[in-house]
Structures are given as C-alpha cells and as structure tokens.
C-alpha cells in the first residue's frame, strides 16, 4: 500500500512539474488546439503587417488599423514564439528571439484589441 501511495504521489507531482511557465507570460501552452484563438494568434504574428493582414485577422479593418498599426508594424512578423494559456478569449505571445510580448483579445475568432508589454 505504501508503494502505491508513493507511486501516485510521484505521478501527480510530475504532471504539475511538466507545465512550463514563463515569468513574463505565465503558463505556456504545449499543445495548440485546432481553431483556437491561440492558433489564430500564432498565424497572425508569423506574417508581416499589411492591409491583407487586417482583412484576415482584425475585427474592423479601419478602426483597428488606426489604433494598432504602429505596434504591429514594428512587432510583426514574430519568430520563435511561445503562447500563454488562453483566458477569456485572450492569449499572450512572446518571441524568444527578441523578447517582444503581445497580448491579443478575440471576439468571434477575430482580433479586437492588442496590447504590448515592455
């Protein structure tokens, strides 16, 4: 019985230890579900920021472009990217190459807001 308890304890503690955590973005997703906001965000940051990008990802091309063009023009494309756990339709991405951190808020599969962390 004691061996079973120890085995269960080791298995449960190793499951928690396997989840990587970033100091800047928190828990990191290791598996990206198909069709998730994380999958969409990862695709979006891998591309250059263009008018076609706005058509593909932004909720409203004109107001979104006016609000976020400066951030996106300087940040995209991002490489070697990790993603935080999704929370309430939002996900944060970080480039391990240059440290850029962008948070995306989604509605109905489209990006409605972005923020950049220092």
N, CA, C and O atoms as a GROMACS GRO file, in nm:
protein
  472
    1UNK      N    1   0.082  -0.119   0.000
    1UNK     CA    2   0.000   0.000   0.000
    1UNK      C    3   0.087   0.126   0.000
    1UNK      O    4   0.056   0.223  -0.069
    2UNK      N    5   0.193   0.123   0.077
    2UNK     CA    6   0.281   0.239   0.084
    2UNK      C    7   0.346   0.267  -0.052
    2UNK      O    8   0.360   0.383  -0.091
    3UNK      N    9   0.386   0.162  -0.124
    3UNK     CA   10   0.447   0.180  -0.255
    3UNK      C   11   0.348   0.241  -0.353
    3UNK      O   12   0.385   0.324  -0.436
    4UNK      N   13   0.223   0.200  -0.345
    4UNK     CA   14   0.119   0.255  -0.432
    4UNK      C   15   0.101   0.404  -0.404
    4UNK      O   16   0.090   0.484  -0.497
    5UNK      N   17   0.097   0.441  -0.277
    5UNK     CA   18   0.082   0.582  -0.239
    5UNK      C   19   0.199   0.665  -0.292
    5UNK      O   20   0.178   0.774  -0.346
    6UNK      N   21   0.321   0.615  -0.278
    6UNK     CA   22   0.439   0.686  -0.325
    6UNK      C   23   0.436   0.699  -0.477
    6UNK      O   24   0.470   0.805  -0.530
    7UNK      N   25   0.397   0.595  -0.546
    7UNK     CA   26   0.390   0.600  -0.693
    7UNK      C   27   0.286   0.703  -0.738
    7UNK      O   28   0.311   0.779  -0.831
    8UNK      N   29   0.171   0.704  -0.671
    8UNK     CA   30   0.068   0.802  -0.707
    8UNK      C   31   0.114   0.944  -0.680
    8UNK      O   32   0.088   1.034  -0.759
    9UNK      N   33   0.183   0.963  -0.569
    9UNK     CA   34   0.235   1.095  -0.535
    9UNK      C   35   0.336   1.142  -0.639
    9UNK      O   36   0.332   1.258  -0.680
   10UNK      N   37   0.426   1.054  -0.681
   10UNK     CA   38   0.525   1.090  -0.782
   10UNK      C   39   0.460   1.121  -0.916
   10UNK      O   40   0.499   1.217  -0.983
   11UNK      N   41   0.362   1.042  -0.956
   11UNK     CA   42   0.294   1.067  -1.083
   11UNK      C   43   0.219   1.198  -1.082
   11UNK      O   44   0.224   1.273  -1.180
   12UNK      N   45   0.150   1.228  -0.973
   12UNK     CA   46   0.074   1.354  -0.968
   12UNK      C   47   0.166   1.474  -0.962
   12UNK      O   48   0.135   1.577  -1.023
   13UNK      N   49   0.276   1.467  -0.891
   13UNK     CA   50   0.366   1.582  -0.883
   13UNK      C   51   0.440   1.603  -1.014
   13UNK      O   52   0.472   1.717  -1.047
   14UNK      N   53   0.470   1.497  -1.088
   14UNK     CA   54   0.540   1.515  -1.215
   14UNK      C   55   0.448   1.576  -1.320
   14UNK      O   56   0.496   1.645  -1.410
   15UNK      N   57   0.318   1.553  -1.309
   15UNK     CA   58   0.224   1.614  -1.404
   15UNK      C   59   0.223   1.766  -1.388
   15UNK      O   60   0.216   1.838  -1.488
   16UNK      N   61   0.230   1.814  -1.266
   16UNK     CA   62   0.232   1.958  -1.244
   16UNK      C   63   0.366   2.019  -1.282
   16UNK      O   64   0.372   2.132  -1.329
   17UNK      N   65   0.473   1.946  -1.264
   17UNK     CA   66   0.606   1.996  -1.294
   17UNK      C   67   0.629   2.004  -1.445
   17UNK      O   68   0.719   2.076  -1.489
   18UNK      N   69   0.551   1.932  -1.525
   18UNK     CA   70   0.573   1.927  -1.669
   18UNK      C   71   0.520   2.051  -1.742
   18UNK      O   72   0.553   2.071  -1.859
   19UNK      N   73   0.441   2.133  -1.677
   19UNK     CA   74   0.386   2.251  -1.743
   19UNK      C   75   0.487   2.365  -1.733
   19UNK      O   76   0.516   2.414  -1.624
   20UNK      N   77   0.542   2.408  -1.848
   20UNK     CA   78   0.640   2.517  -1.844
   20UNK      C   79   0.573   2.650  -1.811
   20UNK      O   80   0.458   2.674  -1.847
   21UNK      N   81   0.648   2.736  -1.743
   21UNK     CA   82   0.597   2.867  -1.704
   21UNK      C   83   0.701   2.973  -1.741
   21UNK      O   84   0.821   2.956  -1.716
   22UNK      N   85   0.653   3.080  -1.800
   22UNK     CA   86   0.737   3.194  -1.834
   22UNK      C   87   0.711   3.304  -1.731
   22UNK      O   88   0.597   3.325  -1.692
   23UNK      N   89   0.815   3.374  -1.687
   23UNK     CA   90   0.795   3.482  -1.592
   23UNK      C   91   0.715   3.596  -1.652
   23UNK      O   92   0.645   3.667  -1.580
   24UNK      N   93   0.725   3.615  -1.784
   24UNK     CA   94   0.656   3.728  -1.845
   24UNK      C   95   0.515   3.697  -1.893
   24UNK      O   96   0.431   3.787  -1.896
   25UNK      N   97   0.486   3.572  -1.932
   25UNK     CA   98   0.352   3.543  -1.984
   25UNK      C   99   0.278   3.433  -1.908
   25UNK      O  100   0.164   3.403  -1.941
   26UNK      N  101   0.340   3.374  -1.809
   26UNK     CA  102   0.272   3.272  -1.729
   26UNK      C  103   0.283   3.133  -1.789
   26UNK      O  104   0.382   3.100  -1.855
   27UNK      N  105   0.180   3.050  -1.764
   27UNK     CA  106   0.180   2.912  -1.812
   27UNK      C  107   0.182   2.909  -1.964
   27UNK      O  108   0.109   2.982  -2.030
   28UNK      N  109   0.267   2.823  -2.017
   28UNK     CA  110   0.285   2.813  -2.162
   28UNK      C  111   0.205   2.695  -2.215
   28UNK      O  112   0.205   2.587  -2.157
   29UNK      N  113   0.136   2.719  -2.327
   29UNK     CA  114   0.062   2.610  -2.392
   29UNK      C  115   0.160   2.522  -2.467
   29UNK      O  116   0.246   2.570  -2.541
   30UNK      N  117   0.147   2.391  -2.445
   30UNK     CA  118   0.234   2.295  -2.514
   30UNK      C  119   0.163   2.234  -2.634
   30UNK      O  120   0.227   2.194  -2.731
   31UNK      N  121   0.031   2.227  -2.628
   31UNK     CA  122  -0.048   2.176  -2.740
   31UNK      C  123  -0.149   2.283  -2.778
   31UNK      O  124  -0.222   2.334  -2.693
   32UNK      N  125  -0.152   2.316  -2.906
   32UNK     CA  126  -0.240   2.423  -2.955
   32UNK      C  127  -0.361   2.358  -3.022
   32UNK      O  128  -0.346   2.294  -3.127
   33UNK      N  129  -0.480   2.374  -2.965
   33UNK     CA  130  -0.600   2.315  -3.026
   33UNK      C  131  -0.631   2.378  -3.161
   33UNK      O  132  -0.619   2.500  -3.179
   34UNK      N  133  -0.671   2.296  -3.255
   34UNK     CA  134  -0.708   2.343  -3.388
   34UNK      C  135  -0.827   2.438  -3.378
   34UNK      O  136  -0.926   2.408  -3.311
   35UNK      N  137  -0.818   2.552  -3.446
   35UNK     CA  138  -0.926   2.651  -3.446
   35UNK      C  139  -0.930   2.740  -3.324
   35UNK      O  140  -1.020   2.824  -3.313
   36UNK      N  141  -0.836   2.726  -3.232
   36UNK     CA  142  -0.835   2.807  -3.110
   36UNK      C  143  -0.785   2.949  -3.139
   36UNK      O  144  -0.724   2.974  -3.243
   37UNK      N  145  -0.810   3.040  -3.045
   37UNK     CA  146  -0.759   3.176  -3.062
   37UNK      C  147  -0.606   3.176  -3.060
   37UNK      O  148  -0.544   3.261  -3.123
   38UNK      N  149  -0.548   3.081  -2.991
   38UNK     CA  150  -0.401   3.071  -2.991
   38UNK      C  151  -0.350   3.036  -3.129
   38UNK      O  152  -0.252   3.094  -3.176
   39UNK      N  153  -0.416   2.943  -3.195
   39UNK     CA  154  -0.374   2.906  -3.331
   39UNK      C  155  -0.386   3.026  -3.426
   39UNK      O  156  -0.297   3.049  -3.508
   40UNK      N  157  -0.494   3.101  -3.413
   40UNK     CA  158  -0.514   3.219  -3.497
   40UNK      C  159  -0.407   3.324  -3.466
   40UNK      O  160  -0.349   3.382  -3.558
   41UNK      N  161  -0.380   3.349  -3.338
   41UNK     CA  162  -0.280   3.449  -3.299
   41UNK      C  163  -0.141   3.411  -3.348
   41UNK      O  164  -0.066   3.496  -3.396
   42UNK      N  165  -0.106   3.284  -3.337
   42UNK     CA  166   0.025   3.239  -3.384
   42UNK      C  167   0.039   3.257  -3.535
   42UNK      O  168   0.146   3.295  -3.584
   43UNK      N  169  -0.068   3.230  -3.608
   43UNK     CA  170  -0.064   3.253  -3.753
   43UNK      C  171  -0.049   3.402  -3.782
   43UNK      O  172   0.028   3.441  -3.870
   44UNK      N  173  -0.123   3.484  -3.709
   44UNK     CA  174  -0.121   3.629  -3.732
   44UNK      C  175   0.018   3.687  -3.707
   44UNK      O  176   0.065   3.769  -3.787
   45UNK      N  177   0.085   3.648  -3.600
   45UNK     CA  178   0.215   3.708  -3.570
   45UNK      C  179   0.326   3.656  -3.660
   45UNK      O  180   0.435   3.715  -3.663
   46UNK      N  181   0.302   3.548  -3.731
   46UNK     CA  182   0.406   3.495  -3.820
   46UNK      C  183   0.409   3.568  -3.954
   46UNK      O  184   0.499   3.546  -4.035
   47UNK      N  185   0.312   3.655  -3.977
   47UNK     CA  186   0.301   3.727  -4.104
   47UNK      C  187   0.340   3.874  -4.087
   47UNK      O  188   0.336   3.930  -3.977
   48UNK      N  189   0.376   3.935  -4.200
   48UNK     CA  190   0.401   4.079  -4.199
   48UNK      C  191   0.268   4.152  -4.184
   48UNK      O  192   0.164   4.103  -4.228
   49UNK      N  193   0.274   4.268  -4.122
   49UNK     CA  194   0.155   4.350  -4.104
   49UNK      C  195   0.127   4.426  -4.233
   49UNK      O  196   0.205   4.512  -4.274
   50UNK      N  197   0.015   4.394  -4.297
   50UNK     CA  198  -0.025   4.455  -4.424
   50UNK      C  199  -0.176   4.477  -4.423
   50UNK      O  200  -0.245   4.441  -4.327
   51UNK      N  201  -0.227   4.535  -4.530
   51UNK     CA  202  -0.371   4.551  -4.544
   51UNK      C  203  -0.439   4.413  -4.551
   51UNK      O  204  -0.549   4.395  -4.498
   52UNK      N  205  -0.374   4.317  -4.615
   52UNK     CA  206  -0.427   4.180  -4.621
   52UNK      C  207  -0.433   4.119  -4.481
   52UNK      O  208  -0.524   4.042  -4.450
   53UNK      N  209  -0.336   4.153  -4.395
   53UNK     CA  210  -0.335   4.105  -4.257
   53UNK      C  211  -0.460   4.156  -4.186
   53UNK      O  212  -0.527   4.081  -4.116
   54UNK      N  213  -0.489   4.284  -4.203
   54UNK     CA  214  -0.609   4.342  -4.141
   54UNK      C  215  -0.735   4.272  -4.190
   54UNK      O  216  -0.824   4.242  -4.110
   55UNK      N  217  -0.743   4.245  -4.320
   55UNK     CA  218  -0.859   4.175  -4.375
   55UNK      C  219  -0.876   4.037  -4.313
   55UNK      O  220  -0.988   3.993  -4.287
   56UNK      N  221  -0.766   3.970  -4.289
   56UNK     CA  222  -0.769   3.832  -4.239
   56UNK      C  223  -0.798   3.822  -4.089
   56UNK      O  224  -0.872   3.734  -4.047
   57UNK      N  225  -0.741   3.911  -4.008
   57UNK     CA  226  -0.742   3.892  -3.864
   57UNK      C  227  -0.820   3.995  -3.782
   57UNK      O  228  -0.870   3.962  -3.675
   58UNK      N  229  -0.829   4.118  -3.829
   58UNK     CA  230  -0.888   4.225  -3.748
   58UNK      C  231  -1.040   4.226  -3.754
   58UNK      O  232  -1.100   4.191  -3.856
   59UNK      N  233  -1.102   4.266  -3.643
   59UNK     CA  234  -1.247   4.272  -3.637
   59UNK      C  235  -1.301   4.387  -3.722
   59UNK      O  236  -1.406   4.373  -3.786
   60UNK      N  237  -1.232   4.498  -3.724
   60UNK     CA  238  -1.272   4.614  -3.803
   60UNK      C  239  -1.146   4.675  -3.862
   60UNK      O  240  -1.064   4.732  -3.790
   61UNK      N  241  -1.131   4.662  -3.989
   61UNK     CA  242  -1.008   4.700  -4.058
   61UNK      C  243  -0.967   4.846  -4.034
   61UNK      O  244  -0.849   4.872  -4.010
   62UNK      N  245  -1.059   4.938  -4.040
   62UNK     CA  246  -1.024   5.080  -4.033
   62UNK      C  247  -0.989   5.123  -3.891
   62UNK      O  248  -0.880   5.176  -3.868
   63UNK      N  249  -1.079   5.103  -3.796
   63UNK     CA  250  -1.050   5.148  -3.659
   63UNK      C  251  -0.937   5.068  -3.596
   63UNK      O  252  -0.856   5.123  -3.521
   64UNK      N  253  -0.932   4.938  -3.626
   64UNK     CA  254  -0.824   4.854  -3.573
   64UNK      C  255  -0.690   4.902  -3.628
   64UNK      O  256  -0.593   4.915  -3.553
   65UNK      N  257  -0.686   4.927  -3.758
   65UNK     CA  258  -0.563   4.974  -3.820
   65UNK      C  259  -0.516   5.106  -3.763
   65UNK      O  260  -0.396   5.125  -3.740
   66UNK      N  261  -0.609   5.198  -3.740
   66UNK     CA  262  -0.573   5.328  -3.681
   66UNK      C  263  -0.518   5.312  -3.540
   66UNK      O  264  -0.425   5.382  -3.500
   67UNK      N  265  -0.576   5.221  -3.465
   67UNK     CA  266  -0.536   5.203  -3.325
   67UNK      C  267  -0.405   5.127  -3.309
   67UNK      O  268  -0.328   5.157  -3.218
   68UNK      N  269  -0.378   5.029  -3.395
   68UNK     CA  270  -0.268   4.936  -3.368
   68UNK      C  271  -0.160   4.928  -3.475
   68UNK      O  272  -0.068   4.847  -3.462
   69UNK      N  273  -0.168   5.009  -3.579
   69UNK     CA  274  -0.068   5.000  -3.688
   69UNK      C  275   0.074   5.021  -3.640
   69UNK      O  276   0.165   4.950  -3.684
   70UNK      N  277   0.096   5.116  -3.553
   70UNK     CA  278   0.232   5.144  -3.506
   70UNK      C  279   0.292   5.024  -3.434
   70UNK      O  280   0.406   4.985  -3.459
   71UNK      N  281   0.215   4.964  -3.344
   71UNK     CA  282   0.262   4.847  -3.269
   71UNK      C  283   0.290   4.731  -3.365
   71UNK      O  284   0.398   4.672  -3.361
   72UNK      N  285   0.192   4.700  -3.450
   72UNK     CA  286   0.204   4.583  -3.537
   72UNK      C  287   0.311   4.600  -3.644
   72UNK      O  288   0.379   4.504  -3.678
   73UNK      N  289   0.327   4.720  -3.696
   73UNK     CA  290   0.430   4.744  -3.797
   73UNK      C  291   0.570   4.717  -3.743
   73UNK      O  292   0.656   4.667  -3.815
   74UNK      N  293   0.591   4.750  -3.617
   74UNK     CA  294   0.724   4.730  -3.560
   74UNK      C  295   0.744   4.590  -3.502
   74UNK      O  296   0.857   4.544  -3.489
   75UNK      N  297   0.636   4.522  -3.466
   75UNK     CA  298   0.649   4.393  -3.398
   75UNK      C  299   0.641   4.272  -3.491
   75UNK      O  300   0.698   4.167  -3.461
   76UNK      N  301   0.572   4.285  -3.604
   76UNK     CA  302   0.550   4.168  -3.690
   76UNK      C  303   0.646   4.166  -3.807
   76UNK      O  304   0.688   4.272  -3.855
   77UNK      N  305   0.683   4.049  -3.855
   77UNK     CA  306   0.648   3.918  -3.802
   77UNK      C  307   0.734   3.883  -3.681
   77UNK      O  308   0.847   3.929  -3.667
   78UNK      N  309   0.679   3.799  -3.594
   78UNK     CA  310   0.750   3.750  -3.477
   78UNK      C  311   0.800   3.608  -3.508
   78UNK      O  312   0.736   3.534  -3.582
   79UNK      N  313   0.914   3.572  -3.450
   79UNK     CA  314   0.971   3.439  -3.471
   79UNK      C  315   0.998   3.372  -3.337
   79UNK      O  316   1.011   3.438  -3.233
   80UNK      N  317   1.005   3.240  -3.341
   80UNK     CA  318   1.034   3.159  -3.222
   80UNK      C  319   0.939   3.198  -3.108
   80UNK      O  320   0.983   3.243  -3.002
   81UNK      N  321   0.810   3.180  -3.132
   81UNK     CA  322   0.704   3.233  -3.046
   81UNK      C  323   0.649   3.125  -2.952
   81UNK      O  324   0.629   3.011  -2.992
   82UNK      N  325   0.625   3.166  -2.827
   82UNK     CA  326   0.554   3.082  -2.731
   82UNK      C  327   0.423   3.151  -2.694
   82UNK      O  328   0.411   3.273  -2.706
   83UNK      N  329   0.325   3.072  -2.650
   83UNK     CA  330   0.192   3.125  -2.619
   83UNK      C  331   0.154   3.091  -2.476
   83UNK      O  332   0.182   2.982  -2.427
   84UNK      N  333   0.090   3.186  -2.411
   84UNK     CA  334   0.037   3.163  -2.276
   84UNK      C  335  -0.089   3.078  -2.286
   84UNK      O  336  -0.139   3.051  -2.395
   85UNK      N  337  -0.138   3.036  -2.172
   85UNK     CA  338  -0.269   2.971  -2.168
   85UNK      C  339  -0.375   3.073  -2.205
   85UNK      O  340  -0.365   3.190  -2.168
   86UNK      N  341  -0.477   3.028  -2.277
   86UNK     CA  342  -0.587   3.117  -2.312
   86UNK      C  343  -0.670   3.148  -2.188
   86UNK      O  344  -0.690   3.064  -2.101
   87UNK      N  345  -0.719   3.273  -2.183
   87UNK     CA  346  -0.805   3.314  -2.074
   87UNK      C  347  -0.909   3.412  -2.125
   87UNK      O  348  -0.875   3.520  -2.174
   88UNK      N  349  -1.035   3.376  -2.115
   88UNK     CA  350  -1.146   3.465  -2.153
   88UNK      C  351  -1.130   3.523  -2.293
   88UNK      O  352  -1.150   3.643  -2.314
   89UNK      N  353  -1.096   3.439  -2.390
   89UNK     CA  354  -1.082   3.485  -2.527
   89UNK      C  355  -0.958   3.566  -2.554
   89UNK      O  356  -0.952   3.639  -2.653
   90UNK      N  357  -0.859   3.555  -2.468
   90UNK     CA  358  -0.734   3.630  -2.485
   90UNK      C  359  -0.615   3.535  -2.473
   90UNK      O  360  -0.622   3.431  -2.407
   91UNK      N  361  -0.506   3.573  -2.539
   91UNK     CA  362  -0.382   3.496  -2.532
   91UNK      C  363  -0.265   3.594  -2.546
   91UNK      O  364  -0.274   3.694  -2.616
   92UNK      N  365  -0.157   3.562  -2.479
   92UNK     CA  366  -0.036   3.643  -2.487
   92UNK      C  367   0.073   3.562  -2.555
   92UNK      O  368   0.092   3.445  -2.525
   93UNK      N  369   0.145   3.626  -2.647
   93UNK     CA  370   0.253   3.561  -2.721
   93UNK      C  371   0.383   3.633  -2.694
   93UNK      O  372   0.387   3.754  -2.674
   94UNK      N  373   0.492   3.554  -2.692
   94UNK     CA  374   0.625   3.613  -2.670
   94UNK      C  375   0.723   3.555  -2.770
   94UNK      O  376   0.729   3.434  -2.790
   95UNK      N  377   0.801   3.642  -2.834
   95UNK     CA  378   0.909   3.599  -2.921
   95UNK      C  379   1.031   3.571  -2.834
   95UNK      O  380   1.079   3.658  -2.762
   96UNK      N  381   1.081   3.449  -2.842
   96UNK     CA  382   1.202   3.416  -2.768
   96UNK      C  383   1.326   3.474  -2.835
   96UNK      O  384   1.433   3.480  -2.775
   97UNK      N  385   1.312   3.517  -2.961
   97UNK     CA  386   1.425   3.575  -3.032
   97UNK      C  387   1.454   3.718  -2.989
   97UNK      O  388   1.570   3.755  -2.970
   98UNK      N  389   1.348   3.800  -2.973
   98UNK     CA  390   1.374   3.941  -2.938
   98UNK      C  391   1.299   3.989  -2.813
   98UNK      O  392   1.313   4.105  -2.775
   99UNK      N  393   1.220   3.902  -2.750
   99UNK     CA  394   1.152   3.937  -2.626
   99UNK      C  395   1.021   4.014  -2.641
   99UNK      O  396   0.959   4.050  -2.541
  100UNK      N  397   0.978   4.038  -2.765
  100UNK     CA  398   0.852   4.109  -2.787
  100UNK      C  399   0.736   4.031  -2.727
  100UNK      O  400   0.726   3.910  -2.746
  101UNK      N  401   0.650   4.100  -2.653
  101UNK     CA  402   0.532   4.037  -2.592
  101UNK      C  403   0.408   4.113  -2.638
  101UNK      O  404   0.396   4.234  -2.616
  102UNK      N  405   0.315   4.041  -2.702
  102UNK     CA  406   0.188   4.098  -2.746
  102UNK      C  407   0.074   4.016  -2.689
  102UNK      O  408   0.077   3.893  -2.689
  103UNK      N  409  -0.028   4.085  -2.639
  103UNK     CA  410  -0.149   4.020  -2.592
  103UNK      C  411  -0.262   4.050  -2.690
  103UNK      O  412  -0.277   4.163  -2.735
  104UNK      N  413  -0.340   3.948  -2.721
  104UNK     CA  414  -0.449   3.959  -2.817
  104UNK      C  415  -0.581   3.926  -2.750
  104UNK      O  416  -0.591   3.829  -2.675
  105UNK      N  417  -0.682   4.007  -2.776
  105UNK     CA  418  -0.818   3.980  -2.729
  105UNK      C  419  -0.903   3.952  -2.852
  105UNK      O  420  -0.901   4.027  -2.950
  106UNK      N  421  -0.978   3.842  -2.846
  106UNK     CA  422  -1.057   3.797  -2.960
  106UNK      C  423  -1.207   3.804  -2.932
  106UNK      O  424  -1.252   3.794  -2.818
  107UNK      N  425  -1.282   3.823  -3.040
  107UNK     CA  426  -1.428   3.808  -3.037
  107UNK      C  427  -1.467   3.741  -3.168
  107UNK      O  428  -1.437   3.790  -3.277
  108UNK      N  429  -1.535   3.629  -3.156
  108UNK     CA  430  -1.580   3.553  -3.273
  108UNK      C  431  -1.467   3.522  -3.370
  108UNK      O  432  -1.484   3.530  -3.492
  109UNK      N  433  -1.351   3.486  -3.316
  109UNK     CA  434  -1.238   3.445  -3.399
  109UNK      C  435  -1.160   3.557  -3.464
  109UNK      O  436  -1.071   3.532  -3.545
  110UNK      N  437  -1.192   3.682  -3.431
  110UNK     CA  438  -1.123   3.798  -3.487
  110UNK      C  439  -1.057   3.877  -3.374
  110UNK      O  440  -1.108   3.879  -3.262
  111UNK      N  441  -0.946   3.942  -3.403
  111UNK     CA  442  -0.874   4.020  -3.303
  111UNK      C  443  -0.944   4.155  -3.287
  111UNK      O  444  -0.965   4.228  -3.384
  112UNK      N  445  -0.979   4.187  -3.161
  112UNK     CA  446  -1.046   4.315  -3.134
  112UNK      C  447  -0.955   4.414  -3.063
  112UNK      O  448  -0.978   4.535  -3.068
  113UNK      N  449  -0.851   4.364  -2.997
  113UNK     CA  450  -0.760   4.455  -2.926
  113UNK      C  451  -0.625   4.387  -2.908
  113UNK      O  452  -0.615   4.265  -2.903
  114UNK      N  453  -0.522   4.470  -2.899
  114UNK     CA  454  -0.386   4.425  -2.879
  114UNK      C  455  -0.319   4.516  -2.777
  114UNK      O  456  -0.342   4.636  -2.774
  115UNK      N  457  -0.235   4.456  -2.694
  115UNK     CA  458  -0.151   4.539  -2.608
  115UNK      C  459  -0.009   4.483  -2.613
  115UNK      O  460   0.011   4.363  -2.631
  116UNK      N  461   0.087   4.571  -2.597
  116UNK     CA  462   0.228   4.532  -2.599
  116UNK      C  463   0.286   4.555  -2.461
  116UNK      O  464   0.269   4.661  -2.401
  117UNK      N  465   0.356   4.453  -2.412
  117UNK     CA  466   0.423   4.466  -2.282
  117UNK      C  467   0.567   4.508  -2.306
  117UNK      O  468   0.626   4.474  -2.407
  118UNK      N  469   0.622   4.583  -2.211
  118UNK     CA  470   0.761   4.631  -2.228
  118UNK      C  471   0.862   4.519  -2.226
  118UNK      O  472   0.982   4.544  -2.238
   0.00000   0.00000   0.00000
